[in-house]
């Protein structure tokens, strides 16, 4: 609507009527404009994708969780099986040893403008499987950027009969322009590596009116303390929300922090934005809490900021004498990932950051982590040492250890080919390179002290172990002579 200039009128009644009419006009046109830009279409898939555009399916590629990625062809439209109508979405979960991808996963994202989902309170669908299985994740809100309002139901049990499933929307008022209509991730952990098929039909958003929000939690409902420094950002994680569903059962879903409202107890120490990213700005302690649907969330993130951050020592070796895995000083070789997240035993999550122009690998909940550079492997026969700088910001228990494993994939250059060799070096608080808190630990290990490493022609992994679910920073990882 074009702006209309209204002259002041002496007659206050007439003026009030004009304002009332003008306000009503603006409201109506505003709603129409929003509707014209962001559709309120409820259906995502009925007999085919609904108003999704032409390029809408995106399988998950290689990442820190899976260096191979999902199987590209896992999703298809099945015109022989359906709950209603003539077709359904078919998901063929591959065998765990499938070279094209050992799981099925991806998103349905609108190719074009997003949708206004404020009138709905749930994403619903009908599903069944070729056998009884558990699907790891099904949800919505993932568009690959910025994934601000993701909601995921985990460990979804599917049987062989069509059954309706409901995923609650935590706060529909925030979903004014959402492109991420559906996401899923399905593996074979519960089938001993054997593939299977499942189908989803009548995927759509609904207004059920019988879903009751209950309570949310952050940090998985725990009060977690993190020791950190000015400028080293942290994120609120482990965000869950529970709802009383139409069938009377309480259902928990994993949700993005942006659905909550956050507060810092001391904004001179740390601030927190609406996505749960915490920025320390001064020394001291601040407690980050949240509310959901007006109620306090369980759990908190306690920030102990000790002051300014000191970067790791700057390497001074000539680049000609270095093969760098991670450093801002040197050019790094191709790296598959800095955190392989090797399930099911690993708890380590990545929280990398940059301070004063220096990029640092940040690991939270650290117990062990794998760094892989196998494509191609590294020939370090001309090198004599491995170097890395490590920093533990929090307190450490007596006898705390840090182990550094170096792995060579052998002559065939592949993992598990029968000729892999490795060597582990352990450091504790009693060795010449002690494990200490609040100081950078410069670790130098000569290859001559690694009898278990029978070759350096195809180095492919560095594994760090010995964490106690605390925090570890790592910088300047390289081989040198």
N, C-alpha and C positions, 0 to 999 in steps of 0.2 A: 504494500500500500504506500502511495506517495505521502510524504509528510504534508500535513495541512496546517497552515498557520491560522490560529484563531485569535481574532482581535478581542481585546477585553470589552465586555459589554456591561453597561450599567445595570441591566436587569439581571439580578443574581439568579433568578429562577431559570431564565432562558439560558444563561451561561451554564448552569448545572445540567440542564437537559442536553445541551450540546456536548458537554464533557462526557455525560453518560453514554450518549449515542456513539461518540467518537471512540470511547474505550471499548464498547461492545464490538464496534467495527474492527478495531485493531486486534482484539482477541480472536475474533473469528478468522480474520485473514492470517493471523500468525499461525493458528492451528492448521489452516489450509496449506500455508507455505511449508510447514514442517511435514505435513502428510505428503505433499508433492515431492519433497526431497527424500524423505526416509519412509519407506513403505512399512505398513503394519501387517503385511502378509504373514499369516500364521504357519502355513505349510512349508516344510523344507523338502520332503520327499513323500509323494503318494504313489503314482505309477511311474514317476520319474522325478528328477530334480525340479523344484518349483521356484521360478524367478531367481535362479542362482547364477545366470550368465553362462558363458561358454567355457571358461577356465576356472573351475571351482574345486577340483579335488587335488590335494597336495599331500602325498605320502611323506612320512618323516624320513629325512636323509641321515647320513652318518653324523653322530654327535658324541659328546662325552659319555653318554649312557650306552651307546651302541655304535662301534666304529664301522659297521657294515650298513646299518640303516634298515628300514622296513622294506618289505617286498613291494615293489612298485605296482605289480599287477594284482595285489590282494583284493582290491575293491572292484566290483562290477555291478551291473544291473541284471538281475535274473528275471526273465519273462516267463519262467516255468513255476516259480514258487512265489506266493504272496499271501499275506493275511487278508487283504482286501484289494479288490481291483485286479490288475493284470501283471504287476511286477513288484519286486522288492529289491533292496540293496543286499548284495551278497558279499561276504567277507571270507576269503579263503586264507586261513592262518597257515603258514608254511611249516614244514618240519624244522626243528631247531638247527639242522645241519644244511639247510638250503643255502647255496652260495649266493643266491639273488636277494637274500634277506631272511633273517631267522625269526622275524615276527611280523605282524601286520599292524599298521598304525598310520594315522594321517588326520587331516581335517577337511571339512567342507566349508569353504569360504566364499562369500558372495563376490562375484566378479562385477564390481560396480559399487553404487552407494549402499550403505548398510540399512538395517531395519530398526524401526522404533518398536521395542519390545515392552514398553511401559504398561501395556494393557494386559500382560500375561503374568502368570505366577509359576509356570512350569514348562519344561520341555518333556514331551511324552512320546512314546513309540511302542510298537509291538515287536517282539523278538523271539527267536527260537534258534537252536543249534542242532547239528548233526548228532551230537551226544551231549551228555551233561558236562558243562565246562564252566570255568570262572573267567570272565573277561576282566583284565586288569584295570582299565579305565574307560569310561564313557562319559561324555559331557559336552560342553559348549563354551564359547567365548574365546577360543584360541584362533587368532588371525595371523600369527607369526610376528606381528608388531602392532601395538605394544603388548598384546595379551593381557590387557588391563583387568578384564572382568571374566576370568575363567572360573568355571564351576564343574567339578568332576565327581562322579560317583565311582568309587573304587570297588574292586572285587565283586563284580556283578555276576550273580549266578544265573546261568541260562539252562533251561531244560529243552526237551525235544518238542514241546507243545508251545504254540503261540501264547505269549504272556505280555501283558501291558506293564511298562516301566515308567516311572515318574521321577524326573530330576527337578527339584525345586529351584526357583530363581531366588537368590538371596535378597536382592533389592532391585526390583524392576525399574524403579525411578531413575537408576543410573544408566540404563540401557537405551539411550536415545538414538544411537547410531552404531549398532553392533553388526559386524560382518561374519564373526565366527559362529556358524550355525551348528556345527557338530564336530566332535573330536573323539578318537578312540585309540586304544593301544591294547593289543591282544597277543599274548605269547603262549608257549607250550609248557610252562612250569608245572602245570597240574596234569599234564597228559604224558609225562615222561618223554617229551620232545616230539610227540606225534602231532601232525597237523590235523585240522578239523575245519568245519565251515559253520558260519552262523549268518542269520538273515535279520534285517531290520526293515520294518515297513511302517507306513503312516507316521512318519517322523514330523512332529509339528509342535508349535508352542500353543499352550492353552491357558485359559483362565478358569481354574477349578474352584477357587474360593473356599477350599477345605484344607489348605495347608497352613499350619500354624508355626511361625518361627519360634524356636526355643532359645538356645544359647550358643555362643561361639567361643572358641578358644584360640589363643596364639601360642607359638612355641610349643605346640602339642600339649597345651595345658600346664606347662612347667614354668617356673621362674628361673630363667636362664641368665647367667652373668657373663658378660664379655668384657675383657680388658682390651682397650684399644687406644688410639691416638687421634689427635686433631686431624680431621680431613680423611680418615680411614672409614669409609661408609660401611654400614651393616644393613641387613634387611630383616624385617620381621618375617619369620617362616612358620611352617606348621599351623596354618590357619584352617580351622574346621568350623562348620556350623551345623547345628542339628535342627530338625523340623519334625513336627508331628504330622504324619501323612494321612491321606484320606482313609486308609485302612486301619488307622489307629496306631501304627508302628512308628517309632521314632527313627528317623533316617539321618545319618551324618553324611555330609559331602565336604570335599576339599574345595576351598574357595580362594580367590585372589585377595590379598590384603586390601585392595581398593574398595571392597565392599564394606569395610569397617571404618570407624572414625578413631584416629590415634591422638594420644596426648603424651607430651613429655613433662615429667615432674620438675625439670630444671632446664629451661630453654637456653640458659647461659652455658650449659654443658653440652647438650645435644638437642637437635631439632629432628622432627619426623614429618615426612610429607604424606600425602593422601594415599600413596602406594606402599607405605610402610618402610620407606628407605630412611635410615637414621644417619644423620651427619653430626659427628662430634665436633664442637667448635671451641671447647675450653676444658681445662682440667677439672675433674670432679666426678660426681655420680648423678646419673639421671635414670629414672625408671620410665620405660615406655609401656603404656597400657592402651587398651582399646575398648570401644563399645560397639555393640551390634544390636540394631533395632532398639536403641535406647538403653540397653542393658550392658553391664560390664562384662567383658570377655574374660574367661579364665586364662591365667598365665601372664607373664610379663617378660620384657627384655631389659635387663639391668646393665647399663653402660657405665663402665669404670674407665674414664679417660684420664690417662696419666700425663697428658701434655703433648708437646710437639713430637712429630714423627721423625725419626732419623733413618735416612735411606741406608741401604746396604752399602758396604765399601765399593767404590767404583773400580772395576777391573782395569789393570794397566798393561796386561800382556799384549803383544802385537797380534793383530788379527790373523796373521800368517801362521801363528802357533796355536790357534784355537779352533775347535769345532763346537759351535754354540747351539745349545738346545733351547735355552731361554735367557735372554739378556737384551737390554736396550743398547748396550755398548757395541755388540757384534751383530752380524747378520745370522739369523737362526736357520738351521736346516729345517726342511719340512717336518712338521710334527702332527701325528694323527690326533692326539688329544693330550691335555695336561691332567686330566682326571678321567680315567676309564670307567669309574663307578662300577667296579666288578662285584655284581651281586652274587650270592645273597649276604655275604659277610661284611661288605664295606659299608661304613656309615658316613664317610667323608663327603662333604659337599663343597662345591667351589664358590668362593666369594672374592674373586680377583678385584684388584683396585689399582689406582694410580695416584701417587702423591708426589708433588714437586717434579712432575715430568717423568717419574720412574714407575714403570709397570711392575706389579708384584703379584705372584700367585698366592691367593689367600685360600686356606682350607679350614673349614669349620667342621665340628664333630669328627675330628681327625682320629682315625685308627690306622688306616693305611691308604695309600693312593698310588695308582700306576700312571706313569707318563710313557707314552709309546711314540716311537718315530721309526716305523717299520716300512714306510713307503716313500723313499727307499730306506733300507737299513744304513747304518753308519759304519764306515771302515775307519777305525781309530788305531790302526797298527802303528802309525807314526806318532801317536800321543802317548804320554807317560802317566797322566793323572786324570782323575775326575774331580771337579770343583763344584761346590754349591754353597750358598749362604742361606742359613735358616734362622728364623726368629720365632720364639714362643712368647707371646705377649702376656699370658696369664701365669699364675703360680704353678709350680711343678712339684710333684711328689718326690720324696727321696728315692733315688735309684731310677728315676725316669730315664728311659732309653730312647734312642733314635737310631733306627737301622736304615742303611742305604744299600739297596740291592741293584746290581748291574747285570743285565741279561743279554746274552748273545744268542741269536736264533740259529746259529750254525751255518754250515755250507749251503744248505737249501734255502736259507733266508726266510723261513716261515715258522710261525709259532707251533710248537708241539710236533715238529717233524722228526723227533727222535734224536736230534743232535744239539738241542738247546743246552747251554751251560750258563751258570750264574754264580755270583759270589755275594755274600752278605757281610757288611761291616757294621758293627754295633758300637755306638758311643753312649756313654753314661756320664753322670756327674763326677765320676772318679777318674776319668781318663784324661789324657792330655788335651783332648778337644771336648771340653765338658758340655753337657746339656744344661744350659742356664736359662733363666727368664730375663726378659727385658733387655737383651743384648743380642746383636747379630753373632751367630756362630759361623765362622768360616771353616768349612770342611774341605780338606784335601786328602784324597786317598790315592796312593800310587797303585798302578795296575800290577806292579811287582808284588804287592801284598794281597793279591786276589788269586790264590791258587785254584779256586773253583771255576774261574773264568778261563776256559781253555782256548778261547779265540776272541779277538777283537775286530774281526773282519766284518761281522754283521751285528753290531750292537743295535738293539731295538727297544729296550725298556730300561727305565730307572724306576724303582719302586721304593717308596718311603714308608716305613712301618714304625710302630711303637707308640702311637698316640693314645691318649686316654680320653678321647672324645672332646678335646680342647681345641685350640686354634693354633695353626701353624702358618707362618709366612715363609715363602721361598723365593729366592732371586739368584740370578747369575749362575745358571746351571750350564756347565760346559766341560768338554775334554780339552786338555792342553798338554804341551810338552815344554 
